[in-house]
């Protein structure tokens, strides 16, 4: 008969490592969401301030941050129309946040 000793201890350590990784990822995603929110507000063109003030951040689940502009014309400003050229503010902010998140997640790999 073969006995393997210490399996419970290894499983316990792996659970602690998993919990630390999950906390690190959640924290990193939150930071990236905050960065995206700040940068989108900085980059949004301002005439009345309504678009900038409509940019919100929320967290629906762990490891998720949602940044959105709720002004009815937000998409027209971001993507343009046939009468108006695009003035992107959300996509550049999201790209910057994703890059920072990638850098942060490389730390745990």
Secondary structure, DSSP 8 states (H G I E B T S, - for coil): -----SHHHHHHHHHHHHHHHHHHHHHHHHHHHHHHHHHHHHHS--SSSHHHHHEEEE--STT--EEEE-STTHHHHHH--SSS----SHHHHHHHHHHHHHHHHHTT-
